[in-house]
Every structure is written in structure tokens, then in C-alpha cells.
Amino acid sequence: MKCAAAEAEAEVLIAQLDQLAKAHNYSKIIAKIPAALNPLFTAAGYCLEATIPSFYRGRESCQLLGKYFCPIR
């Protein structure tokens, strides 16, 4: 289920994750998100790695997405 507030929070979270990765030289970030937020994360460079169907109270799938900050990975 999409929600404007959730999308706004996700955009802030994506920016914060990028800042943390750069500040601490992380080579990869993994995000566990509701499937409805997938478009925001993929637009920010995240790649789908796994899906858990009906994870959230049997209503929505969970997705694990990764973003790589090191080209070697």
C-alpha cells in the first residue's frame, strides 16, 4: 500500500543512507522495505536481491535491495 508520508520518509532515508555509506566508506547498503517503495529505491540505484511474499501481516511483500558503493563488488 502506497502512502505519501511513507514515500517522503523513504526519500529522506535514501539520502541519509547514501551519506552514511560515503562517510564510513561502506561498500554496500542493504535495505529491507515494503514492495510499494521499490520504485523509489531502484531510482536511487538500489537493485532487487530478494522478495519475501506476504511478509507484512500477510498483506504486502518485503523486498531486500542492495546498493553498491564499490565498483569491485
Secondary structure, 3 states (H helix, E strand, C coil): CCCHHHHHHHHHHHHHHHHHHHHCCCCEEEEEEEHHHHHHHHHCCCEEEEEEEEEECCCEEEEEEEEECCCCC
